[in-house]
């Protein structure tokens, strides 16, 4: 069962609670104004333009239905399953103490806001990384560590200060949909902003058309027509911008967090074949970890001398893997699959999934033993760049790039 969503910041909490109420009120007003007043009272009853009235009303109600459906799916998802990274049993995230002036003797100066990585070779969750052929790691070859959650961070996950937890493919906190947009809700969010843009376009067209007729009739401004034009124009411009931005992120397979850290290079742990001869120019890490550290440093020379005093079990010997620790360039995205595959990894594999909020994104499936998220051709390019020995064949599943 997904963990309960709890916002730490009181301002964010009230924003995500009140903004959806404002959206519902705005849509209710727009629906009455466009359908009941402009289409039927003015165009149909007063001017006799029944065809235009019916066409505008049908288009409006169609996009309204799709907007409501995608909004509800997005809202429910961000409330019930915002893609929080599970915590190991019995481990709770650290609550940061409030910042205050230390002018009292009873202030605790020993409160540590940072927790060092778990050095236990049997650390919960660590095996999930080195069981795969490639994973995102730190410069020393260990997976990324979250000091607040006290947990290993899966690929592409980031800690949310708002929720106090790590989130998979965290994009942003969106008050409009009531919470955190992440890998489980990003495709629904794109659908919502797209249909909301179309809804605003129809509303804007209806308001502008009726206002032009009214001005020709008596040269007076109709307050309701002006109101719907302003409301539809504002929301339409806003949602159109969000649709373009989110669509671009889907095509490039990036998030808002990636854009903020665009110049950041990644480190990838790429599994080497058994008994591979290591070369100069990169570090290696062998898993399962020994009791001290198995980071080899440059040139692949082992820095650990404790293995003799801590013999490896037969199970660990079979699971032993050595990884090359390879840095990417600052503008290289390991998860870039090309525009078409990037789009399908977010929006789905067929047009029905693109248009309707039916399923979560395919990238939410993390069962592949190749990598947590599907990786593109950069991994093979890195193999060639650093002259890594190739590993034959594809991993189970066959849907990831050969690494």
C-alpha positions as CSV (number, residue, x, y, z in Angstrom):
1,X,0.0,0.0,0.0
2,X,1.4,3.4,-0.9
3,X,2.5,5.7,2.0
4,X,0.2,8.5,3.1
5,X,0.9,11.8,1.5
6,X,1.8,14.5,4.0
7,X,3.0,18.0,3.1
8,X,5.5,19.5,5.5
9,X,4.9,23.1,4.4
10,X,1.7,24.6,5.7
11,X,1.5,27.1,2.8
12,X,1.9,24.3,0.2
13,X,-0.7,22.2,2.1
14,X,-3.4,24.9,1.9
15,X,-2.4,25.7,-1.7
16,X,-3.0,22.1,-2.9
17,X,-6.3,22.0,-0.9
18,X,-7.8,25.3,-2.1
19,X,-6.6,25.5,-5.7
20,X,-8.7,22.5,-6.9
21,X,-11.7,24.2,-5.3
22,X,-11.0,27.3,-7.3
23,X,-10.7,25.2,-10.5
24,X,-14.0,23.5,-9.9
25,X,-15.7,26.9,-9.3
26,X,-14.1,28.4,-12.5
27,X,-15.2,25.4,-14.6
28,X,-18.7,25.5,-13.2
29,X,-19.1,29.2,-14.0
30,X,-17.6,28.7,-17.5
31,X,-19.9,25.8,-18.3
32,X,-23.0,27.7,-17.4
33,X,-21.8,30.8,-19.2
34,X,-20.8,29.0,-22.4
35,X,-23.4,26.3,-22.7
36,X,-26.5,27.8,-21.0
37,X,-26.1,31.5,-21.7
38,X,-24.1,32.0,-24.9
39,X,-25.0,28.8,-26.8
40,X,-28.7,28.4,-26.0
41,X,-30.0,31.6,-24.6
42,X,-28.2,33.9,-27.0
43,X,-27.2,32.0,-30.2
44,X,-30.2,29.5,-30.3
45,X,-33.1,31.3,-28.7
46,X,-32.3,34.9,-29.6
47,X,-30.4,34.7,-32.9
48,X,-31.7,31.4,-34.2
49,X,-28.2,30.1,-35.0
50,X,-29.0,26.6,-33.8
51,X,-26.3,24.9,-35.8
52,X,-23.5,27.1,-34.4
53,X,-24.9,26.8,-30.9
54,X,-25.1,23.0,-31.0
55,X,-21.6,22.7,-32.5
56,X,-20.0,24.9,-29.8
57,X,-22.0,23.2,-27.0
58,X,-21.0,19.7,-28.2
59,X,-17.3,20.6,-28.5
60,X,-17.4,22.2,-25.1
61,X,-19.1,19.3,-23.4
62,X,-16.7,16.8,-25.1
63,X,-13.6,18.6,-24.0
64,X,-15.2,19.2,-20.6
65,X,-15.7,15.5,-20.1
66,X,-12.2,14.7,-21.1
67,X,-10.8,17.5,-18.9
68,X,-12.7,16.3,-15.9
69,X,-11.7,12.6,-16.5
70,X,-8.0,13.5,-16.8
71,X,-8.1,15.9,-13.9
72,X,-9.7,13.4,-11.6
73,X,-7.2,10.7,-12.6
74,X,-4.3,13.1,-12.0
75,X,-5.7,14.3,-8.7
76,X,-6.4,10.8,-7.3
77,X,-3.0,9.6,-8.4
78,X,-1.0,12.4,-6.8
79,X,-3.0,11.9,-3.6
80,X,-2.8,8.1,-3.4
81,X,0.4,7.1,-5.3
82,X,2.9,10.0,-5.8
83,X,5.7,7.4,-6.5
84,X,7.3,7.6,-3.1
85,X,10.4,5.4,-2.8
86,X,9.6,2.7,-0.1
87,X,11.5,2.8,3.1
88,X,13.2,-0.3,4.6
89,X,11.1,-1.9,7.4
90,X,11.5,-0.1,10.7
91,X,13.2,2.9,9.2
92,X,11.6,6.3,9.3
93,X,12.8,9.5,7.6
94,X,14.5,12.1,9.7
95,X,12.3,15.1,10.6
96,X,14.4,18.3,10.2
97,X,14.2,20.5,13.3
98,X,12.8,24.0,12.8
99,X,15.4,26.7,12.2
100,X,15.6,28.9,15.2
101,X,18.1,31.2,16.9
102,X,20.4,29.4,19.3
103,X,20.3,31.8,22.2
104,X,19.3,29.3,24.9
105,X,21.4,26.8,26.7
106,X,18.9,24.0,26.3
107,X,19.1,24.2,22.5
108,X,20.4,20.9,21.2
109,X,23.6,21.6,19.2
110,X,24.1,17.9,18.4
111,X,21.1,17.6,16.2
112,X,22.5,16.3,12.9
113,X,20.6,17.2,9.7
114,X,22.8,14.8,7.7
115,X,23.0,11.0,8.0
116,X,26.0,9.2,6.5
117,X,25.4,6.3,4.1
118,X,24.8,2.9,5.5
119,X,28.1,1.0,5.4
120,X,26.6,-2.4,6.1
121,X,27.2,-4.7,3.1
122,X,23.8,-6.1,3.7
123,X,22.1,-2.7,3.8
124,X,18.4,-3.0,2.9
125,X,17.8,-2.3,-0.8
126,X,21.4,-2.4,-1.9
127,X,21.1,-5.7,-3.7
128,X,18.4,-4.3,-6.0
129,X,21.1,-2.1,-7.5
130,X,24.0,-4.5,-8.1
131,X,21.6,-7.1,-9.4
132,X,21.1,-5.0,-12.5
133,X,23.5,-4.5,-15.4
134,X,23.7,-0.7,-15.0
135,X,22.6,1.8,-12.4
136,X,23.1,5.4,-11.5
137,X,25.7,5.8,-8.7
138,X,27.8,8.2,-6.8
139,X,31.4,9.0,-7.6
140,X,32.6,6.1,-5.3
141,X,30.4,3.5,-7.1
142,X,27.7,3.2,-4.4
143,X,24.1,4.2,-5.3
144,X,22.9,7.6,-4.4
145,X,22.1,8.0,-0.7
146,X,19.3,10.1,0.8
147,X,20.4,11.4,4.2
148,X,16.9,12.4,5.2
149,X,15.2,9.1,4.2
150,X,18.2,7.1,5.3
151,X,17.7,5.1,2.1
152,X,19.4,4.3,-1.2
153,X,17.9,6.4,-4.0
154,X,16.7,4.6,-7.1
155,X,17.7,6.0,-10.5
156,X,16.2,9.4,-11.3
157,X,14.6,9.8,-7.8
158,X,15.0,13.0,-5.9
159,X,14.1,14.0,-2.3
160,X,11.1,16.3,-2.0
161,X,11.4,18.7,0.9
162,X,7.6,19.2,0.6
163,X,6.8,15.6,1.3
164,X,9.9,14.7,3.2
165,X,10.4,11.6,1.0
166,X,12.2,10.6,-2.1
167,X,10.1,10.5,-5.3
168,X,10.6,8.6,-8.5
169,X,11.0,11.0,-11.5
170,X,9.9,13.9,-9.4
171,X,8.8,16.8,-11.7
172,X,7.1,19.5,-9.6
173,X,4.6,20.3,-6.9
174,X,1.4,21.4,-8.7
175,X,-1.3,23.1,-6.7
176,X,-3.6,22.8,-9.7
177,X,-3.8,19.1,-9.4
178,X,-3.4,18.9,-5.7
179,X,0.0,17.5,-5.2
180,X,3.3,16.1,-6.5
181,X,3.6,15.3,-10.2
182,X,5.9,12.4,-10.8
183,X,6.3,9.3,-12.9
184,X,2.9,7.9,-11.9
185,X,1.0,11.0,-12.8
186,X,3.0,12.9,-15.5
187,X,1.2,11.3,-18.5
188,X,-2.2,12.2,-16.9
189,X,-1.0,15.7,-16.2
190,X,-0.1,16.2,-19.8
191,X,-3.5,14.9,-20.9
192,X,-5.2,17.2,-18.4
193,X,-3.4,20.4,-19.6
194,X,-3.9,19.4,-23.2
195,X,-7.7,19.0,-22.9
196,X,-8.0,22.0,-20.7
197,X,-6.3,24.0,-23.4
198,X,-8.8,22.8,-26.0
199,X,-11.7,23.5,-23.5
200,X,-10.4,27.1,-23.1
201,X,-10.0,27.5,-26.9
202,X,-13.7,26.5,-27.5
203,X,-14.8,28.9,-24.6
204,X,-12.7,31.7,-26.0
205,X,-14.1,31.2,-29.5
206,X,-17.7,31.1,-28.2
207,X,-17.2,34.3,-26.2
208,X,-15.4,36.2,-29.0
209,X,-18.0,35.2,-31.6
210,X,-20.9,36.2,-29.4
211,X,-19.3,39.5,-28.3
212,X,-18.7,40.4,-32.0
213,X,-22.4,39.8,-32.7
214,X,-23.5,41.8,-29.7
215,X,-21.3,44.7,-30.6
216,X,-22.8,44.8,-34.1
217,X,-26.3,44.7,-32.6
218,X,-26.2,47.5,-30.1
219,X,-22.6,48.5,-29.7
220,X,-22.6,47.5,-26.0
221,X,-20.3,45.1,-24.1
222,X,-21.9,42.1,-22.6
223,X,-20.4,41.4,-19.2
224,X,-20.7,37.6,-19.5
225,X,-19.1,37.5,-22.9
226,X,-16.2,39.6,-21.7
227,X,-15.9,37.5,-18.5
228,X,-15.6,34.2,-20.4
229,X,-13.1,35.7,-22.8
230,X,-10.9,36.9,-19.9
231,X,-11.2,33.6,-18.0
232,X,-10.7,31.4,-21.0
233,X,-7.8,33.5,-22.3
234,X,-6.0,33.4,-18.9
235,X,-6.4,29.7,-18.3
236,X,-5.9,28.9,-22.0
237,X,-2.6,30.7,-22.1
238,X,-1.4,29.1,-18.9
239,X,-2.4,25.5,-19.8
240,X,-1.1,25.9,-23.3
241,X,2.3,26.8,-21.9
242,X,2.2,23.8,-19.5
243,X,1.2,21.5,-22.3
244,X,4.1,22.6,-24.5
245,X,6.6,22.4,-21.6
246,X,5.4,19.0,-20.4
247,X,5.3,17.7,-24.0
248,X,8.9,18.8,-24.5
249,X,10.0,17.0,-21.3
250,X,8.3,13.9,-22.5
251,X,10.0,14.0,-25.9
252,X,13.4,14.6,-24.3
253,X,12.8,12.2,-21.4
254,X,13.6,14.8,-18.8
255,X,11.9,16.5,-15.8
256,X,11.9,19.9,-14.2
257,X,14.6,18.7,-11.9
258,X,16.7,17.7,-14.8
259,X,16.3,21.1,-16.4
260,X,17.4,22.8,-13.1
261,X,20.5,20.6,-13.1
262,X,21.1,20.6,-16.8
263,X,24.9,20.9,-16.5
264,X,25.2,18.1,-14.0
265,X,27.0,15.0,-15.1
266,X,25.9,11.5,-14.1
267,X,28.0,8.6,-12.9
268,X,26.9,5.1,-14.1
269,X,28.0,1.8,-12.7
270,X,28.2,-0.5,-15.7
271,X,28.6,-4.2,-15.1
272,X,31.7,-5.9,-16.5
273,X,31.9,-9.5,-17.7
274,X,33.3,-12.0,-15.2
275,X,37.1,-12.1,-15.1
276,X,37.4,-9.0,-17.2
277,X,40.7,-7.3,-17.4
278,X,40.4,-3.8,-16.0
279,X,42.1,-0.8,-17.7
280,X,43.3,2.6,-16.7
281,X,41.0,5.6,-16.7
282,X,38.1,4.4,-14.6
283,X,37.3,3.1,-11.1
284,X,35.6,-0.2,-10.3
285,X,33.4,-1.4,-7.5
286,X,32.7,-5.0,-6.7
287,X,29.4,-6.2,-5.2
288,X,28.4,-7.6,-2.7
289,X,30.5,-5.3,-0.7
290,X,33.2,-6.6,1.7
291,X,33.0,-5.5,5.3
292,X,35.1,-2.5,4.7
293,X,35.1,-1.1,1.2
294,X,35.6,-2.7,-2.2
295,X,36.1,0.5,-4.2
296,X,39.2,-0.1,-6.2
297,X,40.3,3.4,-7.1
298,X,41.8,4.2,-10.5
299,X,43.3,1.4,-12.5
300,X,41.1,-1.4,-11.0
301,X,43.6,-2.2,-8.1
302,X,41.6,-3.4,-5.1
303,X,41.8,-1.2,-2.0
304,X,40.3,-3.8,0.3
305,X,42.4,-6.3,2.3
306,X,39.7,-7.6,4.6
307,X,38.3,-10.2,2.3
308,X,40.5,-12.9,3.7
309,X,39.1,-12.3,7.2
310,X,35.5,-12.2,6.0
311,X,35.1,-15.1,3.6
312,X,32.4,-14.7,0.9
313,X,29.5,-17.1,1.0
314,X,28.7,-19.4,-1.9
315,X,25.6,-17.4,-2.6
316,X,27.5,-14.1,-2.7
317,X,30.2,-15.7,-4.9
318,X,27.5,-16.5,-7.5
319,X,26.1,-13.0,-7.2
320,X,29.5,-11.2,-7.4
321,X,29.6,-8.5,-10.0
322,X,32.2,-5.9,-10.8
323,X,31.1,-2.5,-12.2
324,X,33.0,0.2,-14.0
325,X,32.3,3.6,-12.6
326,X,31.9,5.8,-15.7
327,X,31.0,9.6,-15.7
328,X,28.9,11.0,-18.5
329,X,29.3,14.4,-20.1
330,X,27.4,17.4,-18.6
331,X,24.8,17.4,-21.5
332,X,24.5,13.7,-21.9
333,X,21.2,12.0,-20.8
334,X,21.6,8.2,-20.2
335,X,17.8,7.8,-20.5
336,X,17.4,9.5,-23.9
337,X,15.9,6.9,-26.2
338,X,15.1,9.2,-29.1
339,X,12.0,11.4,-29.5
340,X,9.6,8.5,-30.4
341,X,10.6,6.1,-27.7
342,X,10.8,8.8,-25.1
343,X,7.3,9.8,-25.9
344,X,6.0,6.2,-25.7
345,X,7.8,5.6,-22.4
346,X,5.8,8.4,-20.9
347,X,2.5,8.4,-22.7
348,X,2.0,4.7,-23.6
349,X,2.3,2.5,-26.6
350,X,-0.9,3.2,-28.5
351,X,-3.2,6.1,-29.3
352,X,-5.8,5.1,-26.8
353,X,-3.3,5.5,-24.0
354,X,-2.1,8.8,-25.4
355,X,-5.7,10.2,-25.4
356,X,-7.3,8.6,-22.4
357,X,-6.2,8.3,-18.7
358,X,-6.2,4.5,-18.7
359,X,-2.8,3.3,-17.5
360,X,0.3,4.6,-15.8
361,X,3.4,5.3,-18.0
362,X,5.4,2.3,-19.2
363,X,8.4,3.8,-17.4
364,X,6.7,3.0,-14.1
365,X,7.6,-0.6,-14.7
366,X,10.9,-1.3,-12.9
367,X,11.0,-5.1,-13.2
368,X,13.8,-5.2,-15.8
369,X,17.1,-6.6,-14.6
370,X,19.0,-4.5,-17.1
371,X,18.3,-1.1,-15.5
372,X,15.8,0.7,-13.4
373,X,14.7,2.8,-16.3
374,X,15.3,2.0,-19.9
375,X,18.6,3.5,-21.1
376,X,19.5,4.7,-24.6
377,X,22.6,4.3,-26.8
378,X,24.7,6.4,-24.5
379,X,25.7,3.3,-22.4
380,X,27.1,1.6,-25.5
381,X,28.9,4.8,-26.4
382,X,30.4,5.0,-23.0
383,X,31.6,1.4,-23.3
384,X,33.4,2.4,-26.5
385,X,34.7,5.7,-25.1
386,X,36.3,4.0,-22.1
387,X,37.2,0.8,-24.0
388,X,35.1,-1.4,-21.7
389,X,34.9,-5.1,-22.4
390,X,31.5,-5.9,-23.9
391,X,29.0,-8.1,-22.2
392,X,27.3,-10.6,-24.6
393,X,23.6,-10.7,-25.1
394,X,20.7,-8.7,-23.6
395,X,19.4,-9.0,-20.2
396,X,16.1,-10.7,-19.4
397,X,13.2,-8.9,-20.9
398,X,15.0,-7.7,-24.0
399,X,13.5,-4.3,-23.9
400,X,16.5,-2.4,-22.8
401,X,19.7,-1.3,-24.6
402,X,22.5,-3.8,-24.4
403,X,25.1,-2.8,-21.9
